[in-house]
């Protein structure tokens, strides 16, 4: 195109000059046919030279190792667009050897002169023969497949999977507005990309109506869940967000981020501990929030197994303080973030969260009898969150970077995963549709075997599991389960207006009994009577059976007493 434009402009200028000279002297300097002939010869020579140089350059790059042979995964418009764009760029790093048709719709046909290959048992040997060691997937194609399984054929055979932005993202990116090559925007796929699920569709208008001009208190605001809740709430233009956390530095960082992302947002930061009843009362009296999202908690299972009384004080007393103050100050909605570990708990952390669930649910049932317009208490349960503080994926990444070994507690351990934004979306939606007293459980998708996750992360890093990076089994940690549950066997679910949110029908407890038991539990925890406190929790939550823990002896005593 550039060659054609340059020669065309020269021909036009020469023709104008030649015509002007003819008008003045009635004679041509150049015969018009000669101009066209010379222009055609120049075009062919320049184009041929350019084509030859580019072909030789690509050939040298390919066989010197500077160029990578790839295939495009998918034969729809997004895959074809990637191929066209890569072929049109001067900075070529990839040589496209063909397309892969995962639907068997146009197998063995040709697109842009390149063959379409089926995704069958012959594909990997074929790619080996063709020396193709990378596959490119568009971000749009990622939405049409199950990345965690559909791409396994490549990952398990040490073929790198890359993803490229969609054509719409190119139009809005520096790829189209600068000299930066699209090749620099093609990224290696990560484990988070493989585990990520289709985005959740929310009814944003009612949520915006609920949060707009509201005063919202978010506890644990500096944590991974709390900070994402803050950002999602901020998008709905509340009157004020109160950021409550005891961690000074993360709260300071969050405040700086909010000032940059939401310069018009009104927010207040409160360094406070939810266990401090008087401090919570002071904050409630000052700001009088309309909505509370309670995400503050101790969550690390092995650590809480070592410090039961602190876990009880944070997760039970902290929740009780906030719930009591919510009633006292007429808060409209109280949304508590719980965990799947509260179901048939085998550890201290899960048991404390189940006690907290029981307390807020029974408090609501008691209060609504006297005041139909009382605070609506809503509980949400979900599993592990990708990328949250202390989660397994960052831990595995660090071990792989250090050369291994990667430590897995048990070869059969499985977990549910969802992304932080997805979890917070569902928390906000549950807070919107809840009428009070419900425990909402989320559709967590399919469970993931942690051993498979570790192997996949090793392969994505370019290593072979067991050869380059060893995997070591360390045994279940204190209180750890082989698998998590979102429901007790005696619990059932009811559908809601959102397909990914269900209501768990759980056993209800009289508030008078619950508050007496909780007060006794907190009294024991306050003076450090660990075994008595744990025993009291087992009384409140009969399904709490310790696993791989010193508190298993309490279960043996209970069985003997029966």
C-alpha positions in Angstrom: 0.0 0.0 0.0 2.8 2.4 0.9 4.7 1.6 -2.3 1.5 2.0 -4.4 0.8 5.4 -2.7 4.3 6.7 -3.2 4.5 5.8 -6.9 1.0 7.1 -7.5 1.8 10.5 -6.0 4.9 10.7 -8.1 3.0 9.8 -11.3 0.4 12.4 -10.5 2.9 15.1 -9.9 4.8 14.2 -13.0 1.6 14.1 -15.1 0.6 17.6 -13.8 4.1 19.0 -14.5 4.1 17.4 -18.0 0.7 18.7 -18.8 1.6 22.2 -17.6 4.7 22.2 -19.8 2.6 21.0 -22.8 0.1 23.9 -22.3 3.0 26.5 -22.3 5.2 25.0 -25.1 2.8 22.7 -27.0 5.2 19.8 -26.5 5.5 17.0 -23.9 8.7 16.6 -21.9 7.7 12.9 -21.5 5.4 10.8 -23.6 2.4 10.0 -21.4 2.6 6.3 -22.2 6.3 6.3 -21.2 5.2 7.8 -17.8 2.8 5.0 -17.2 5.2 2.3 -18.4 8.1 3.6 -16.2 5.7 3.8 -13.3 4.5 0.3 -13.8 8.1 -1.0 -14.0 9.1 1.0 -10.9 6.1 -0.4 -9.0 6.9 -4.0 -9.9 10.6 -3.6 -9.0 9.9 -1.9 -5.7 7.1 -4.3 -4.8 9.2 -7.3 -5.8 12.2 -6.1 -3.8 10.0 -5.4 -0.8 8.4 -8.8 -1.1 11.7 -10.6 -1.5 13.3 -8.9 1.5 10.3 -9.6 3.7 10.2 -13.2 2.6 13.9 -13.7 3.2 13.7 -11.9 6.6 10.7 -14.1 7.7 12.6 -17.2 6.5 15.7 -16.2 8.4 13.6 -15.4 11.5 11.8 -18.6 11.4 14.9 -20.8 11.1 17.0 -18.8 13.4 14.5 -19.2 16.2 13.3 -15.6 16.2 9.9 -16.6 14.8 7.4 -18.9 16.4 5.2 -21.4 14.5 1.6 -21.1 15.9 -1.9 -22.3 15.1 -5.1 -20.3 15.7 -7.7 -22.1 18.0 -11.1 -21.5 16.5 -12.4 -20.8 13.0 -14.9 -18.1 13.7 -14.6 -14.4 13.0 -12.4 -13.7 16.1 -9.8 -16.3 15.1 -9.8 -15.2 11.5 -9.4 -11.6 12.6 -6.3 -12.5 14.6 -4.8 -14.3 11.6 -5.4 -11.3 9.3 -4.0 -8.8 11.8 -0.8 -10.9 12.4 -0.2 -11.3 8.7 -0.6 -7.6 8.0 1.9 -6.5 10.7 5.4 -5.7 9.7 6.8 -6.8 13.1 6.0 -10.5 12.6 6.9 -12.8 15.4 4.5 -15.6 14.6 4.1 -17.8 11.6 0.6 -19.2 11.3 0.6 -22.8 10.3 -3.2 -23.3 10.3 -6.4 -23.2 12.2 -7.8 -25.7 14.8 -11.5 -26.4 14.5 -12.9 -27.6 17.8 -16.4 -27.9 16.5 -15.6 -30.1 13.4 -17.6 -27.7 11.2 -15.1 -26.9 8.4 -12.3 -29.5 9.0 -9.8 -30.0 6.2 -10.9 -26.8 4.4 -8.8 -23.7 4.0 -9.1 -20.2 5.5 -6.9 -17.4 4.2 -5.0 -20.1 2.3 -4.2 -22.0 5.6 -5.6 -25.5 6.4 -8.2 -26.1 9.1 -7.3 -29.1 11.3 -9.6 -31.1 13.5 -9.1 -31.3 17.3 -8.6 -35.0 17.5 -6.0 -37.6 18.6 -3.9 -36.8 15.5 -3.6 -33.1 16.3 -0.7 -33.2 18.8 1.5 -35.6 16.7 0.8 -33.3 13.7 1.8 -30.2 15.6 5.0 -32.0 16.7 5.9 -32.8 13.0 5.1 -29.2 12.0 7.2 -27.9 14.9 4.2 -25.9 16.2 4.6 -25.3 19.9 2.1 -22.5 20.6 -1.6 -22.0 20.1 -3.3 -18.6 20.0 -6.9 -18.1 21.4 -8.9 -14.9 21.1 -10.5 -13.5 24.2 -13.9 -13.9 22.5 -13.2 -17.6 21.9 -12.4 -18.0 25.6 -16.0 -17.0 26.4 -17.3 -19.8 24.2 -15.3 -22.7 25.7 -14.5 -24.1 29.1 -10.9 -23.0 29.3 -10.1 -25.3 32.3 -10.8 -28.5 30.2 -11.0 -27.5 26.5 -7.3 -26.4 26.5 -6.0 -29.3 28.5 -4.9 -31.1 25.3 -2.3 -28.4 24.7 -1.3 -27.7 28.3 -0.8 -31.4 29.1 1.5 -31.7 26.0 3.6 -28.7 26.8 2.2 -26.6 24.0 2.0 -23.0 25.2 -1.4 -21.4 25.0 -1.5 -17.6 24.2 -4.5 -15.3 24.1 -5.0 -12.2 22.0 -7.3 -9.3 22.4 -10.5 -9.2 20.3 -10.8 -6.9 17.2 -12.8 -4.4 19.3 -10.0 -4.3 21.9 -7.5 -3.6 19.1 -9.6 -0.7 17.9 -9.5 0.9 21.3 -5.9 0.0 22.1 -2.4 1.3 21.4 -2.1 -1.4 18.8 -4.0 0.6 16.3 -2.8 4.1 17.4 0.9 3.6 17.8 3.8 1.6 16.5 3.4 -1.0 19.1 2.9 -4.4 17.5 -0.1 -6.6 18.3 2.5 -9.3 19.0 3.3 -7.5 22.2 -0.3 -7.7 23.3 -0.5 -11.5 22.9 0.0 -12.9 26.4 0.6 -16.3 27.9 -2.5 -17.7 29.4 -2.5 -17.9 33.2 -4.2 -20.3 35.7 -6.6 -17.5 36.6 -7.7 -17.3 32.9 -8.3 -21.1 32.9 -10.4 -21.0 36.1 -12.3 -17.9 35.3 -16.0 -18.4 34.5 -18.5 -16.5 32.3 -19.2 -13.1 33.7 -22.3 -12.7 35.8 -25.3 -10.8 34.5 -26.7 -8.5 37.2 -29.7 -6.3 37.2 -27.8 -3.2 37.8 -30.7 -0.7 38.0 -32.2 -1.9 41.3 -28.7 -2.3 42.8 -27.9 1.3 41.8 -31.2 2.4 43.2 -30.5 0.7 46.6 -27.0 2.0 46.9 -27.3 5.5 45.4 -27.2 8.1 48.1 -27.0 5.5 50.8 -24.5 5.5 53.7 -22.6 2.1 53.4 -20.3 0.6 56.1 -17.9 -2.1 54.9 -16.0 -4.0 57.5 -12.7 -5.7 56.5 -12.6 -3.1 53.8 -8.8 -3.5 53.2 -9.0 -7.2 52.6 -9.3 -8.9 49.2 -13.1 -9.4 49.4 -13.8 -6.1 51.3 -11.8 -3.9 48.9 -13.6 -5.3 45.9 -16.9 -4.8 47.6 -15.8 -1.2 48.2 -15.1 -0.7 44.5 -18.3 -2.3 43.3 -20.4 -0.2 45.8 -18.5 2.9 44.7 -19.6 2.5 41.1 -23.2 3.0 42.3 -22.6 6.5 43.7 -23.4 6.1 47.4 -23.7 9.2 49.6 -20.8 7.9 51.8 -18.7 4.7 52.1 -17.2 4.0 55.6 -14.1 1.9 55.3 -13.5 -0.1 58.5 -10.5 -2.2 59.1 -7.8 -2.7 61.7 -5.0 -3.0 59.2 -3.5 0.4 58.9 -1.2 0.1 55.8 -3.7 -1.8 53.5 -6.4 0.7 54.5 -4.1 3.6 53.6 -3.4 2.0 50.2 -7.1 1.5 49.6 -7.8 5.1 50.4 -5.1 6.2 47.8 -6.6 3.9 45.2 -10.1 5.2 45.8 -9.0 8.8 45.6 -7.5 8.0 42.2 -10.3 5.8 40.8 -13.3 7.6 42.2 -12.2 11.3 42.8 -15.9 12.3 43.4 -16.5 9.6 46.0 -17.2 10.5 49.6 -15.6 8.1 51.9 -14.4 7.9 55.5 -11.7 5.6 56.9 -12.0 4.1 60.3 -9.2 2.2 62.0 -11.2 0.0 64.3 -11.5 -3.6 65.6 -15.0 -5.2 65.3 -14.3 -6.8 68.6 -14.3 -3.4 70.3 -18.0 -2.8 71.0 -17.6 0.8 72.2 -15.6 1.7 69.1 -18.2 0.2 66.9 -20.9 2.1 68.8 -18.9 5.3 68.3 -18.7 4.7 64.5 -22.4 3.8 64.3 -23.4 6.9 66.3 -21.2 9.1 64.1 -22.2 7.9 60.6 -25.5 6.0 61.1 -25.1 3.7 58.0 -28.1 2.5 56.0 -26.3 -0.7 54.8 -23.6 -2.9 56.3 -21.4 -5.4 54.4 -19.6 -7.4 57.1 -16.5 -9.0 55.5 -14.1 -8.7 58.5 -13.0 -12.1 59.8 -10.2 -14.4 60.6 -10.1 -17.0 57.8 -6.9 -19.1 57.8 -7.9 -22.6 58.9 -4.5 -23.9 60.3 -3.8 -20.6 62.1 -7.2 -20.4 63.7 -6.9 -24.0 64.8 -3.9 -22.8 66.9 -5.8 -19.8 68.2 -9.4 -20.8 68.9 -10.2 -18.0 71.4 -9.0 -15.3 69.0 -11.1 -16.8 66.2 -14.2 -16.8 68.4 -13.6 -13.2 69.4 -13.1 -12.0 65.9 -15.7 -14.1 64.0 -18.4 -14.4 66.7 -18.0 -11.4 69.0 -17.2 -9.1 66.0 -20.4 -10.2 64.2 -22.5 -10.0 67.4 -21.3 -6.4 68.1 -22.1 -5.3 64.5 -25.5 -7.1 64.4 -26.6 -5.7 67.8 -25.6 -2.2 66.7 -27.4 -2.6 63.4 -30.6 -3.2 65.3 -29.9 -0.3 67.8 -29.2 2.2 65.0 -31.9 1.1 62.6 -29.6 -0.1 59.8 -31.8 -1.2 56.8 -29.7 -4.2 55.6 -26.9 -6.2 57.1 -25.1 -8.5 54.7 -22.6 -11.0 56.2 -19.9 -12.7 54.2 -19.7 -16.4 55.4 -17.9 -19.4 54.0 -18.6 -23.0 52.8 -16.4 -24.1 55.7 -19.4 -23.3 58.0 -21.1 -26.3 56.5 -20.4 -29.5 58.6 -17.4 -27.7 60.0 -14.3 -29.7 60.8 -12.2 -26.7 62.0 -12.4 -23.7 64.4 -12.7 -21.1 61.7 -15.7 -22.8 60.0 -17.4 -23.4 63.4 -17.1 -19.8 64.4 -18.6 -18.7 61.1 -21.5 -21.1 61.6 -22.1 -19.7 65.1 -22.1 -16.2 63.6 -24.7 -17.4 61.0 -26.9 -18.8 63.7 -26.7 -15.6 65.8 -27.7 -13.2 63.1 -30.4 -15.4 61.7 -32.0 -16.0 65.2 -31.6 -12.3 66.0 -33.6 -11.4 62.9 -36.4 -13.9 63.6 -36.7 -12.5 67.2 -36.6 -8.8 66.2 -39.0 -9.0 63.3 -41.7 -10.2 65.6 -41.7 -6.9 67.3 -40.7 -4.7 64.4 -41.6 -5.6 60.9 -39.3 -2.9 59.6 -36.2 -4.0 61.5 -32.8 -4.6 60.0 -32.8 -7.3 57.3 -30.0 -9.8 58.1 -28.7 -11.6 55.0 -25.9 -14.2 55.0 -23.9 -15.3 52.0 -21.8 -18.5 51.7 -19.2 -19.2 49.0 -15.9 -21.1 48.6 -12.4 -20.3 47.8 -11.7 -17.0 46.0 -9.0 -16.8 43.3 -6.2 -14.4 44.2 -7.4 -13.7 47.7 -4.8 -13.1 50.4 -3.2 -16.4 51.4 -5.0 -18.4 48.7 -3.3 -21.4 47.1 -2.6 -20.0 43.6 -0.2 -17.2 44.7 1.4 -19.8 47.0 2.0 -22.3 44.2 3.3 -19.5 41.9 5.9 -18.6 44.5 7.0 -22.2 44.9 7.3 -22.6 41.1 9.4 -19.4 40.8 11.7 -20.8 43.5 12.2 -24.1 41.5 9.9 -26.2 43.7 8.9 -28.4 45.2 5.2 -27.5 45.0 3.5 -28.7 48.2 0.0 -30.2 48.1 -1.6 -31.5 51.3 -3.4 -34.5 49.8 -3.6 -36.1 46.3 -7.4 -36.2 46.5 -8.2 -32.8 48.0 -10.7 -30.7 46.0 -11.9 -27.1 46.3 -14.4 -24.8 44.7 -13.1 -21.5 43.2 -14.6 -18.2 42.0 -13.1 -14.9 41.2 -13.1 -12.0 43.6 -15.3 -9.8 41.4 -17.8 -12.7 40.8 -18.0 -13.3 44.6 -18.6 -9.7 45.3 -21.2 -9.3 42.5 -23.2 -12.1 44.1 -22.8 -10.6 47.6 -24.3 -7.4 46.3 -27.1 -9.2 44.5 -27.9 -11.2 47.6 -28.0 -8.1 49.6 -30.5 -6.7 47.1 -32.9 -9.6 46.8 -32.7 -10.8 50.5 -35.8 -10.2 52.6 -34.1 -11.1 55.9 -33.1 -14.3 57.7 -31.8 -16.1 54.5 -28.6 -17.9 54.0 -27.7 -17.6 50.4 -25.4 -20.1 48.7 -23.7 -19.4 45.4 -23.3 -21.7 42.3 -19.6 -22.4 42.6 -19.4 -24.4 39.4 -17.4 -27.6 39.3 -14.8 -28.4 42.0 -11.1 -28.4 41.1 -8.7 -31.0 42.2 -5.8 -29.2 43.8 -3.2 -31.7 42.5 -4.5 -31.1 38.9 -4.3 -27.4 39.6 -0.7 -27.7 40.7 0.3 -29.8 37.6 -1.4 -27.3 35.3 0.3 -24.3 36.9 3.7 -26.1 36.5 3.0 -26.8 32.8 1.9 -23.2 32.2 5.2 -22.1 33.6 7.0 -24.1 31.0 8.1 -27.0 33.3 7.2 -30.7 33.5 5.5 -31.9 36.7 7.6 -34.5 38.6 10.6 -33.9 36.4 11.5 -30.2 36.5 9.3 -29.3 39.5 8.6 -31.9 42.1 5.2 -32.2 43.8 5.3 -33.2 47.5 2.3 -34.3 49.6 2.5 -32.9 53.1 -0.7 -34.3 54.7 -3.9 -32.6 55.6 -3.4 -29.6 57.9 -5.2 -29.3 61.2 -8.9 -28.9 60.6 -8.7 -29.3 56.8 -11.3 -31.2 54.8 -10.7 -33.2 51.7 -13.6 -31.5 50.1 -15.8 -28.5 50.9 -19.6 -28.4 51.0 -22.0 -25.6 50.4 -24.9 -27.4 52.2 -25.4 -29.6 55.1 -26.9 -33.0 54.2 -30.1 -31.9 56.0 -30.3 -28.6 54.2 -32.1 -28.0 50.9 -32.1 -25.0 48.6 -34.7 -22.9 47.0 -34.2 -21.0 43.8 -34.1 -17.2 43.6 -34.5 -14.6 40.9 -30.8 -15.1 40.1 -29.7 -18.4 38.5 -26.4 -18.5 40.5 -27.9 -17.8 43.9 -30.0 -20.2 46.0 -31.5 -19.9 49.5 -30.4 -22.6 51.9 -33.2 -23.9 54.2 -31.4 -24.3 57.4 -32.4 -25.3 60.9 -33.5 -22.3 62.9 -32.8 -21.7 66.6 -34.7 -19.7 69.3 -32.8 -16.5 70.0 -33.2 -16.8 73.7 -31.2 -20.1 73.7 -28.7 -18.8 71.1 -27.9 -15.6 72.9 -27.3 -17.4 76.2 -25.0 -20.0 74.5 -23.1 -17.3 72.6 -22.6 -15.2 75.8 -21.2 -18.3 77.5 -19.0 -19.0 74.6 -17.6 -15.5 74.5 -17.1 -15.5 78.3 -14.9 -18.7 78.0 -13.0 -17.2 75.0 -12.3 -14.0 76.8 -10.4 -15.7 79.6 -8.6 -18.1 77.3 -10.4 -21.4 78.3 -9.7 -22.9 75.0 -11.0 -26.5 75.4 -14.1 -25.3 77.2 -14.8 -22.7 74.5 -14.4 -25.3 71.7 -16.6 -27.7 73.6 -19.3 -25.0 73.8 -19.1 -24.5 70.1 -19.6 -28.2 69.5 -22.7 -27.8 71.7 -24.0 -24.9 69.6 -23.1 -26.5 66.3 -23.6 -30.3 66.8 -22.4 -31.1 63.3 -19.0 -29.6 64.2 -16.7 -32.7 64.2 -13.0 -31.9 64.4 -10.6 -33.4 61.8 -6.9 -33.8 62.1 -7.0 -31.6 65.2 -6.3 -31.9 69.0 -10.0 -31.2 69.6 -10.9 -34.6 68.2 -10.7 -35.8 71.8 -13.7 -33.7 72.6 -15.7 -35.5 70.0 -14.7 -38.9 71.5 -15.9 -37.7 74.9 -19.2 -36.6 73.4 -19.6 -40.0 71.8 -18.8 -41.8 75.1 -21.3 -39.6 77.0 -24.0 -40.5 74.5 
